[in-house]
Amino acid sequence: MLTTIIYDSSEKIGHQAEYIEHLMSYIIAKEESIKGKYVFVLHPNIISHLDKIVLDKILKLDSLIELPNFLLAKLKENHSFLNRYYNSKLEEKYLNKLMSSYSRVKVIFMALDNQILLASRRDLYNAHCQGSGIFFRPLAAPIRSDRPLKDRSLGMLKKFLKLFLVYWLSKNSSIKKVFVSEDTEVINWLNRHIKSGLFHYLPDPVKKLKIEGRVNWRNRHSISIYEPVFLVFGSMDTRKNLVNIIRAFGLFKDKKNQKNGTLLILGSFVMPEYKIIVEKTINTYCNHCFTSIIIDDRFVEDDEMGQVFSECQIVVMPYLDFHGSSGVLSRAAEYKKAVITSDEGLVAQLVNKYKLGHTVDPKNIQQISLLMEKSLSHFVDETLRANFLANKDPYLFSNTLLNDDSH
């Protein structure tokens, strides 16, 4: 029997947590004996963010393994390239021991961007073990010509290193398929220049939220039902560009005719020190409107997430150094909300193609501020929105990933 190990050692919660939940739901819905057929090996941070009902069913099937403490302690140490290399050796040993319990194994790496060193290791595989995985950003971002020389030089180095690592991964004959989330242009480029037929399109699924009861999030934050809400949602780190967003919102509120508007920053802060920087920015640049900026530092459950997206006006996401797919964009489109996003990368391409909002230089505070005003009168085109969401079915995603014919 073939055993599929779904592996993710990422400490940071991102897209892949929702992906894992989709896979679990798909497996449970198959209504067949799956004991020993699928095994999820996950970081406890990811496990803690999974739907409790789905998780309980997977636990009853003995299909979940939490990464051991000795490995977690090592993975938590500084994330230098050298450290990541040594950690990949530890993860390889751990996986080899785990896989020895099964006759035939397929390993699916849920975040190759973080696990490429591990997935590339030759000693991880044998005649009875093969691998596949998901890339969100297989290529480093292009460098803007208007950036300082130091930034451009560092960017070129990162670009070369990432390309080399992807090339090295492709030379591992045990890696049968590499899925890339959403980006057909990058997939075509990789198949032309790296290895033909290895890279495949993966639809980015949108979870259908079942809202039971009404979560009165506006009351919680004392926001009037007539107040337009600018939403920043997700895990909060420096890529969210909160400093520039807050400064832009301050300019937006400065306008004489602009009295209404609340900026809601909703989601868990990855680094406490970043939250301090954000709070200082509010005190420095938005002292006149600090009551209109709300930071809600916590993980948001599905029922409340659906309510917030359905009742906000604009989703603000001009992220820094972010060039992969985005679940926030899909969620905004599902609820017919316009977005303000960065003018580079896959998200910008999708926003422009399907007229889902506006794009902007993420460092241009003045322009972000102007778009906050402009976006209030932007209406998402229903036909284009439907086309964008057409292939974002969790079943299609799970079926593509688990039932590929390469193993």
C-alpha positions in Angstrom: 0.0 0.0 0.0 1.2 3.5 -0.8 1.3 5.8 2.2 1.1 9.6 1.5 2.9 11.8 4.1 1.8 15.4 4.1 4.7 17.3 5.7 5.0 20.8 6.9 7.5 22.0 9.5 6.8 25.7 9.0 6.6 27.6 12.3 4.9 30.5 10.6 1.2 30.1 9.7 0.4 30.9 6.2 -1.6 29.7 3.2 -0.6 26.1 3.7 -2.6 25.8 7.0 -5.9 26.2 5.1 -4.5 23.9 2.4 -4.0 21.2 4.9 -7.5 21.6 6.3 -8.8 21.2 2.7 -6.8 17.9 2.3 -8.1 16.6 5.6 -11.7 17.3 4.7 -11.2 15.7 1.3 -9.7 12.6 2.8 -12.5 12.3 5.4 -15.2 12.8 2.8 -13.9 9.8 0.7 -15.6 7.5 3.3 -13.2 4.7 2.9 -10.6 3.0 5.1 -7.7 5.4 5.1 -5.8 4.2 8.2 -2.1 4.1 7.2 -2.9 5.6 3.7 -2.5 9.3 4.7 -0.3 10.7 7.5 -0.1 14.4 8.3 3.2 15.4 10.0 2.9 19.0 11.1 4.3 21.8 13.2 2.0 22.3 16.3 1.4 25.9 15.3 -0.4 24.7 12.2 -2.3 22.1 14.2 -3.6 24.7 16.6 -5.2 26.7 13.7 -7.1 23.8 12.1 -10.9 23.3 12.3 -11.6 21.4 15.5 -14.2 19.1 14.0 -12.0 18.1 11.0 -9.0 17.7 13.4 -10.9 15.4 15.7 -11.8 13.1 12.8 -8.2 12.9 11.6 -7.0 12.2 15.2 -9.5 9.3 15.4 -8.0 7.8 12.3 -4.5 8.0 13.8 -3.5 10.1 10.8 -1.7 13.0 12.6 1.8 13.2 14.0 3.1 16.4 15.7 6.8 17.2 15.1 8.9 16.2 18.1 10.2 18.7 20.6 13.9 18.1 19.8 13.2 19.1 16.2 11.0 22.0 17.1 13.8 23.5 19.3 16.2 23.3 16.4 13.8 24.8 13.8 13.2 27.7 16.2 16.8 28.8 16.1 18.0 31.6 13.8 17.0 31.1 10.2 20.4 31.7 8.5 21.1 29.6 5.4 23.7 27.5 7.2 21.3 26.8 10.0 18.5 25.8 7.6 21.0 23.5 5.9 21.9 21.7 9.1 18.2 21.6 10.2 17.4 19.9 6.8 19.7 17.1 7.8 17.9 16.6 11.1 14.5 16.6 9.4 15.9 14.1 6.9 16.9 11.7 9.7 13.5 12.1 11.3 11.6 11.5 8.1 13.8 8.5 7.2 13.0 6.9 10.5 9.3 7.6 10.1 9.2 6.3 6.5 10.8 3.0 7.5 7.5 2.0 9.0 5.8 1.9 5.5 6.5 -0.2 2.4 5.9 2.6 -0.2 5.9 6.3 0.5 5.0 9.6 -1.2 6.0 12.8 0.6 4.1 16.0 -0.2 6.0 19.1 1.1 3.3 21.7 1.7 5.7 24.7 1.6 8.7 24.1 -0.7 9.7 27.7 -0.3 10.8 26.9 3.3 11.5 23.2 2.8 13.5 23.2 -0.5 16.8 22.1 1.2 15.0 19.1 2.8 13.1 18.1 -0.3 16.3 18.3 -2.4 18.3 15.9 -0.2 19.1 12.7 -2.1 19.4 10.5 1.0 15.8 11.2 1.9 14.5 9.0 -1.0 15.0 5.4 -2.2 13.3 3.1 -4.7 10.2 3.0 -2.5 9.9 6.7 -1.7 9.2 9.7 -4.0 8.3 13.3 -3.4 6.3 16.3 -4.6 5.4 19.7 -3.2 4.0 23.1 -3.5 5.8 26.3 -4.3 4.2 29.7 -3.6 7.2 31.7 -4.9 9.6 29.5 -6.9 11.4 32.5 -8.3 12.7 35.5 -6.4 11.0 38.8 -7.0 12.2 41.1 -9.7 14.1 44.1 -8.3 12.7 47.6 -9.0 15.2 49.8 -10.8 14.3 52.7 -8.4 15.6 50.9 -5.3 19.0 51.7 -3.7 22.0 49.9 -5.1 22.4 47.9 -1.9 18.8 46.6 -2.2 19.3 45.8 -5.8 22.6 43.9 -5.2 21.0 41.9 -2.3 18.0 41.2 -4.5 20.1 39.8 -7.3 22.0 37.6 -4.9 18.7 36.2 -3.5 17.4 35.7 -7.0 20.4 33.7 -8.1 20.4 31.6 -4.9 16.6 30.8 -5.3 17.1 29.9 -8.9 20.0 27.6 -8.1 18.0 25.8 -5.4 15.1 25.3 -7.7 17.4 23.9 -10.3 19.1 21.6 -7.7 15.7 20.3 -6.7 14.7 19.6 -10.3 17.8 17.4 -10.6 16.5 15.0 -7.9 14.9 12.2 -9.9 12.8 11.3 -6.9 10.9 14.6 -7.1 8.1 13.7 -9.6 5.9 16.8 -9.5 6.3 20.4 -8.3 3.0 22.4 -8.0 3.0 26.1 -8.3 0.1 28.1 -6.8 -1.8 30.1 -9.5 1.2 31.5 -11.5 1.0 30.1 -15.1 3.6 32.4 -16.4 6.2 31.2 -13.9 5.2 27.6 -14.5 5.8 28.0 -18.3 9.1 29.7 -17.7 10.3 26.9 -15.3 9.3 24.1 -17.7 11.1 25.9 -20.5 14.3 26.7 -18.6 14.6 24.3 -15.7 13.0 20.9 -16.5 10.1 20.3 -18.9 7.0 18.7 -17.4 8.1 19.0 -13.8 6.1 22.1 -12.8 2.3 22.1 -12.7 -0.5 24.5 -12.0 -2.3 24.2 -8.7 -5.6 26.1 -8.1 -5.6 28.3 -5.0 -8.8 27.1 -3.2 -11.3 29.3 -1.3 -12.9 27.8 1.7 -16.6 28.2 1.8 -17.4 29.7 5.1 -20.4 28.6 7.0 -21.5 31.5 9.2 -23.6 30.2 12.0 -25.1 33.1 14.0 -24.0 36.7 13.8 -20.7 37.8 15.1 -21.1 41.5 16.0 -17.6 42.6 15.4 -18.6 46.2 14.8 -20.0 46.4 18.4 -16.8 44.8 19.7 -14.8 47.6 18.2 -17.4 50.4 18.6 -17.6 50.9 14.8 -20.8 52.4 13.5 -22.7 50.4 10.8 -22.4 53.5 8.6 -18.6 53.7 9.0 -16.5 52.5 6.0 -13.9 49.9 7.1 -10.5 49.5 5.5 -9.4 46.0 6.4 -5.8 44.6 6.7 -6.2 40.9 7.4 -3.9 37.9 8.1 -0.7 37.1 9.9 1.0 40.4 10.7 4.7 40.7 9.9 6.8 43.3 8.1 5.6 42.2 4.6 2.1 43.5 5.5 3.6 47.0 5.1 1.6 48.4 8.1 3.8 51.4 8.7 3.1 52.8 5.2 -0.5 51.8 5.3 -1.0 53.6 8.6 0.8 56.7 7.4 -1.4 56.7 4.2 -4.5 56.3 6.3 -3.4 59.4 8.4 -3.2 61.4 5.1 -6.6 60.1 4.1 -8.1 61.2 7.4 -6.4 64.6 7.1 -8.7 65.6 4.2 -11.3 68.1 5.3 -14.2 66.3 3.7 -13.1 62.9 5.0 -14.4 62.4 8.5 -15.5 58.7 8.3 -13.4 55.7 7.9 -11.8 53.1 10.2 -8.6 51.1 9.6 -9.0 47.6 11.1 -5.8 45.6 11.5 -7.1 42.1 12.2 -4.8 39.1 12.7 -2.0 37.7 14.9 1.3 39.5 15.0 4.1 37.1 14.3 6.7 39.3 16.1 5.9 41.4 19.2 8.6 43.9 18.3 6.8 44.6 15.0 3.6 45.4 16.9 5.6 48.0 18.9 6.8 49.6 15.7 3.3 49.7 14.4 1.9 51.3 17.6 4.7 53.9 17.5 3.8 54.8 13.9 0.2 55.4 15.0 1.3 57.7 17.8 3.6 59.6 15.5 1.6 60.0 12.3 -2.0 59.5 13.3 -2.3 61.2 16.7 -5.3 63.1 15.3 -7.1 60.0 14.3 -5.8 57.2 16.5 -9.3 56.2 17.6 -10.0 55.4 13.9 -7.2 52.7 13.9 -8.0 49.4 15.6 -5.4 46.7 16.1 -7.0 43.3 17.0 -4.1 41.0 17.6 -5.5 37.5 17.5 -6.4 34.5 15.3 -9.9 34.9 13.7 -12.3 32.0 13.4 -14.1 31.3 10.2 -17.5 32.6 11.2 -16.1 36.0 12.2 -13.8 36.1 9.2 -16.8 35.8 6.9 -18.7 38.5 8.7 -15.7 40.9 8.6 -15.1 40.4 4.8 -18.8 40.7 4.0 -19.2 43.9 5.9 -15.9 45.8 5.3 -15.6 48.2 2.4 -12.0 47.9 1.2 -9.3 45.2 1.7 -5.9 46.9 2.0 -3.0 44.7 0.9 -0.1 46.6 -0.7 2.4 44.1 0.7 6.2 44.4 0.6 8.3 41.8 -1.1 5.2 39.6 -1.7 5.0 38.0 -5.1 3.0 34.7 -4.7 -0.7 34.0 -4.5 -2.8 35.4 -1.8 -5.8 33.8 0.1 -6.8 37.3 1.2 -7.3 38.4 -2.4 -9.5 35.3 -3.1 -11.5 36.0 0.1 -12.0 39.7 -0.9 -13.2 38.6 -4.4 -15.6 36.1 -2.9 -17.3 38.9 -0.9 -17.1 41.4 -3.8 -14.7 43.7 -2.1 -12.2 45.9 -4.0 -8.5 45.6 -3.0 -5.5 48.0 -2.9 -2.5 45.9 -3.6 1.2 46.2 -4.6 1.9 46.8 -8.3 4.3 43.9 -8.7 4.0 40.1 -8.6 1.2 37.6 -9.2 -1.4 39.4 -7.1 -1.0 42.6 -9.2 -1.4 40.6 -12.4 -4.6 39.0 -11.2 -6.0 42.3 -9.9 -5.4 44.0 -13.2 -6.6 41.1 -15.3 -9.9 40.6 -13.4 -10.4 44.3 -12.4 -10.5 43.4 -8.7 -9.2 46.8 -7.4 -6.2 49.0 -7.7 -2.4 48.5 -7.7 0.2 50.9 -6.2 3.9 51.2 -5.3 3.8 49.8 -1.8 6.2 52.5 -0.6 4.3 55.4 -2.1 2.3 56.6 0.9 0.6 59.5 -1.0 -0.7 57.1 -3.7 -2.0 54.6 -1.2 -3.9 57.4 0.5 -5.4 58.6 -2.8 -6.5 55.0 -3.6 -8.2 54.7 -0.2 -10.5 57.4 -1.3 -10.9 56.2 -4.9 -11.6 52.6 -3.9 -14.7 53.6 -1.9 -16.4 54.1 -5.3 -14.9 51.0 -7.0 -17.3 48.2 -7.9 -16.0 44.8 -8.7 -17.1 43.5 -12.1 -19.3 40.5 -11.5 -18.4 38.5 -14.6 -14.7 38.9 -14.2 -15.0 38.1 -10.5 -16.8 34.9 -11.3 -14.1 34.0 -13.8 -11.4 34.6 -11.2 -13.1 32.3 -8.7 -14.1 29.6 -11.2 -11.4 27.1 -10.4 -10.9 27.8 -6.7 -12.8 24.8 -5.5 -11.2 23.0 -2.5 -12.2 19.6 -3.9 -10.4 20.3 -7.2 -7.3 21.5 -5.3 -7.2 18.4 -3.1 -7.8 16.0 -6.0 -5.1 17.6 -8.0 -2.5 17.3 -5.2 -3.4 13.9 -3.8 -4.3 12.0 -6.9 -1.6 12.9 -9.4 -0.5 9.9 -11.4 3.3 10.3 -11.0 3.6 7.8 -8.1 
